[in-house]
Amino acid sequence: MPLPDKMRAIEIAKPGGPEVLTPTARPLPAPKAEEILVKVAAAGVNRPDVLQRMGLYPVPADASDLPGLEIAGEVVACGAGAKLWKPGDKICALTHGGGYAEYCAVPEVQALPVPKGLSMAEAASLPETFFTVWSNAYDRGRLAPGETLLVQGGSSGIGVAAIQMAAALGNRVLATAGSDDKCAACVKLGAERAINYRTQDFLAEVKAATGGRGVDVILDMVGGDYVPKELKCLADEGRLVFIAFLRGPKTELDINELMRRRLTLTGSTLRPRPVAFKGAIAANLRSRVWPLIEAGRIRPVIYKTFALAEAGEAHRLMESSQHIGKLVLTV
């Protein structure tokens, strides 16, 4: 069947609230040499989409201006040099933007097969969070088998991915969340203990849970004034890995503690990294994590799905932080 000339998409009319997400018609993107064109069945909604909509997340010069960093769908065309996929293949992929649309072009190495037994909506909820968790907890944080991970914000999309991945790969997992219900969800997903940061002191709880030793790695999206307490949560030789800073990018740092206990502070952003870097993460996920998903040991956690035209409602829900897990748009 020939492809249409135009597609439906959701664009950011101007920086602002959820109401600036506007349906539009766009030409289909043309896949470059090593890209595939995907007919999108579902697209994940992520915190960077909200920041981009607000004008707080600059889009790389070579990226689509449309929001949407992860999709699932069917390959409908391949660039001249693309060899990994063929039309008809069902994939999910990390995008360089452009996911809130009926069609999206993605580098072929950033795509993964839809895991057996998963719906398109479930598959679309995986790439952004799973690429982020693997890259930061395992590549940067060097989380080794048997070590303990603390996940700040355990009920978020990143959090539910990190808890399940680490538990399935043989790590002890502790998590923080903002309500007793969210803490219960974290435990159900595999956290040994979940700490309600509104009613409990997470430093005291982490120390109690680890016999005073502390954790080996912290995956942190909070930053700001959490950092001094997080350093005290770390075991000697521990690693604090930043992936966001919801409480601000600046903090006070006790350099003496860092030196004396040989701590490591690191962090990363994913979107500006080269295609080859993201392709290497995809290869690790396919060999190490995808079999765990297909075996049912890791499962997508979708809080709610919305039609593409309801992207603004999805953003409102994300900003309320009421959800546990992922929000997904269906096309």
C-alpha positions in Angstrom: 0.0 0.0 0.0 1.5 3.4 -0.9 2.3 5.7 2.0 0.4 9.0 2.4 2.0 12.4 1.8 0.8 13.8 5.1 0.5 12.6 8.6 -1.3 13.7 11.8 1.1 14.9 14.5 1.1 16.9 17.8 3.2 20.1 17.7 4.2 22.6 20.4 2.5 25.8 19.1 4.5 27.9 21.5 6.1 27.3 25.0 3.5 27.0 27.7 1.0 24.7 29.4 -0.6 21.5 28.1 -3.0 23.5 26.0 -0.2 24.5 23.6 0.0 20.9 22.3 -1.8 21.3 19.0 -2.9 18.7 16.3 -1.3 19.5 12.9 -0.6 17.9 9.5 3.0 17.4 8.6 4.8 15.8 5.6 6.0 12.2 6.3 9.7 12.2 7.5 12.0 10.6 4.9 14.4 8.0 6.5 18.1 8.7 6.1 20.5 6.1 4.8 20.6 4.1 8.1 17.2 4.9 9.4 13.8 3.2 9.2 10.4 4.7 8.8 7.9 3.5 11.4 4.1 3.6 11.3 3.6 4.6 14.9 1.0 2.5 16.9 1.9 4.1 20.3 4.3 6.7 21.8 5.5 7.0 25.4 5.1 10.3 27.3 8.2 11.4 29.3 9.2 14.2 31.6 11.5 15.7 28.9 8.4 16.1 26.7 6.8 18.3 29.4 10.0 20.3 29.8 10.3 20.8 26.0 6.7 22.0 25.9 7.4 24.5 28.6 10.5 25.8 26.7 12.9 24.5 29.3 14.5 21.6 27.3 16.4 22.8 24.2 16.0 20.4 21.3 19.2 19.4 19.5 19.6 21.2 16.1 19.4 17.9 14.2 16.2 16.7 16.0 12.5 16.9 15.1 10.7 19.8 16.8 7.8 17.4 17.5 7.8 15.9 21.1 8.1 12.2 21.7 11.2 10.2 22.6 9.9 6.6 22.3 7.6 4.7 20.0 6.4 1.3 19.0 5.0 0.4 15.6 5.6 -1.3 12.3 8.5 -0.7 9.9 7.1 0.6 6.6 10.3 1.8 4.8 14.0 1.5 5.1 16.8 3.9 4.2 19.3 2.9 1.5 21.9 1.6 4.0 19.5 0.1 6.6 20.0 -3.6 7.0 18.7 -4.6 10.4 15.0 -4.5 9.8 12.5 -5.0 6.9 9.0 -3.6 6.2 6.5 -5.5 8.4 8.8 -5.9 11.4 7.2 -4.8 14.7 9.7 -2.7 16.7 10.0 -0.2 19.6 12.6 2.5 19.4 14.3 5.4 21.1 13.7 8.4 18.8 15.4 11.8 18.3 12.1 13.5 18.8 9.0 13.2 16.6 7.2 10.4 18.4 3.9 12.2 18.8 2.9 11.5 15.1 1.5 8.8 12.8 5.0 8.1 11.3 8.5 8.6 12.7 12.0 8.0 11.2 14.5 6.5 13.7 18.1 5.2 13.4 17.8 1.5 12.9 20.3 0.6 15.7 18.0 2.4 18.2 15.2 0.0 17.5 14.5 -3.3 19.4 11.9 -6.0 18.6 8.6 -5.7 20.4 9.1 -8.3 23.2 7.0 -11.4 22.8 3.7 -11.1 24.6 3.6 -7.3 24.8 1.1 -5.0 23.3 2.3 -2.0 21.2 1.4 0.4 24.0 3.4 -1.7 26.5 6.4 -1.8 24.1 6.2 2.0 23.5 6.6 2.5 27.3 10.1 0.8 27.3 12.8 2.6 25.3 13.3 6.0 26.9 13.3 4.7 30.5 15.2 1.4 29.8 17.9 3.1 27.8 18.3 5.7 30.6 18.4 3.2 33.4 20.9 0.9 31.7 23.2 3.7 30.7 23.2 5.3 34.1 22.9 2.6 36.7 25.0 -0.1 34.9 27.3 1.8 32.5 28.1 4.9 34.5 27.2 3.6 38.0 28.9 0.3 37.4 26.2 -1.5 39.4 27.5 -5.0 39.9 25.7 -8.2 40.8 24.9 -8.4 44.5 25.3 -4.6 45.1 22.5 -2.4 46.5 20.7 0.3 44.5 18.7 3.2 45.9 16.1 4.5 43.4 14.9 8.0 44.1 11.3 8.5 42.8 10.6 4.8 42.5 7.0 5.1 41.2 8.0 7.2 38.2 8.5 5.7 34.7 12.3 5.7 35.3 11.7 4.3 38.8 9.5 1.3 37.9 12.0 0.4 35.1 15.0 0.7 37.5 13.5 -1.3 40.3 12.5 -4.2 38.1 15.7 -4.3 36.0 17.9 -4.2 39.1 15.9 -6.8 41.0 15.8 -9.1 38.0 19.6 -8.8 37.5 20.3 -9.7 41.1 20.6 -6.4 42.9 19.1 -5.4 46.2 16.8 -2.4 45.6 15.6 0.3 47.9 13.3 3.1 46.7 11.7 6.3 47.8 8.2 7.5 46.8 5.8 10.2 47.9 2.9 8.2 49.3 2.2 4.9 51.0 0.4 3.6 47.9 3.4 4.4 45.7 5.7 2.7 48.2 3.5 -0.4 48.2 3.7 -0.4 44.4 7.5 -0.2 44.5 7.7 -3.2 46.9 5.4 -5.1 44.6 7.7 -4.4 41.7 10.7 -5.8 43.5 12.1 -3.2 46.0 13.1 -4.8 49.2 12.0 -1.6 51.1 10.3 1.6 49.9 10.6 4.8 52.0 7.9 7.4 52.0 10.0 10.6 51.8 7.1 12.7 53.1 6.8 10.9 56.4 10.2 9.1 56.8 13.8 10.2 56.9 15.3 8.4 53.9 18.8 8.6 55.3 17.9 6.8 58.5 15.8 4.2 56.7 18.6 3.4 54.2 21.1 3.1 57.0 18.7 0.8 58.9 18.1 -1.4 55.8 21.8 -1.8 55.1 23.0 -2.4 58.7 24.7 1.1 58.6 26.8 0.3 55.5 24.8 2.4 52.9 24.1 1.6 49.3 26.5 1.1 46.4 24.7 3.2 43.8 22.0 5.9 43.9 20.0 6.7 40.8 18.9 10.3 41.4 16.5 12.6 39.6 16.1 15.0 42.5 19.4 16.8 43.1 19.4 20.1 44.9 19.3 19.8 48.7 19.0 16.0 48.6 22.7 15.6 47.6 24.4 16.1 51.1 22.0 13.4 52.5 22.6 11.2 49.5 26.3 11.2 50.1 25.7 10.0 53.6 23.5 7.2 52.2 26.4 5.8 50.1 28.7 3.1 51.2 32.4 3.7 50.9 33.3 3.6 47.1 29.6 4.4 46.4 28.4 6.1 43.2 25.8 8.8 43.0 24.4 9.1 39.4 22.3 12.1 38.4 19.7 11.8 35.6 17.6 14.9 36.5 17.4 17.7 39.2 13.8 18.3 40.1 14.9 20.2 43.2 17.4 22.3 41.3 20.9 21.9 39.7 22.9 23.4 42.5 23.9 21.9 45.9 26.5 22.0 48.7 29.2 19.4 48.6 31.5 18.2 51.4 34.6 17.5 49.4 36.3 16.0 52.5 33.6 13.3 52.7 34.0 12.6 49.0 37.8 12.1 49.3 37.8 10.2 52.6 35.2 7.7 51.5 36.2 7.6 47.8 32.8 8.5 46.5 32.0 9.1 42.8 29.5 11.7 41.5 28.5 11.3 37.9 25.5 11.7 35.6 24.5 12.0 32.0 21.9 13.1 29.5 20.9 10.7 26.7 19.4 12.7 23.9 22.6 14.6 22.6 24.7 11.4 22.5 25.6 9.9 19.1 23.6 7.2 17.4 26.4 4.7 17.9 26.3 5.2 21.7 22.5 4.6 21.8 23.0 1.6 19.5 25.4 0.1 22.0 22.8 0.5 24.8 20.2 -1.1 22.6 22.5 -4.1 22.0 23.0 -4.5 25.8 19.3 -4.3 26.4 18.5 -6.9 23.7 21.0 -9.4 25.2 20.6 -8.8 28.9 17.1 -7.3 29.5 14.8 -8.3 26.7 14.9 -12.0 27.7 13.8 -11.0 31.2 10.9 -9.1 29.8 9.9 -12.1 27.6 10.2 -14.4 30.6 7.8 -12.2 32.6 10.4 -11.1 35.2 10.1 -7.5 34.1 6.8 -6.1 33.0 5.7 -2.7 31.7 3.7 -0.6 34.1 1.3 1.6 32.3 -0.9 3.9 34.4 -3.1 5.2 31.6 -3.3 5.5 27.8 -4.6 8.5 25.8 -5.4 9.0 22.2 -2.8 11.1 20.3 -5.1 14.1 20.2 -5.3 13.9 24.0 -1.6 14.6 24.5 -2.4 17.7 26.6 -4.4 15.6 29.0 -1.5 13.2 29.3 0.8 16.1 30.1 -1.6 17.4 32.8 -1.6 14.0 34.5 2.2 13.7 34.3 2.6 17.2 35.9 0.2 16.2 38.7 2.5 13.3 39.6 -0.5 11.1 40.6 0.5 8.3 38.3 2.6 5.2 39.0 4.5 4.1 36.0 4.1 5.2 32.4 1.7 7.3 30.3 1.3 6.3 26.7 -0.4 7.9 23.6 -2.1 5.5 21.2 -2.1 6.4 17.5 
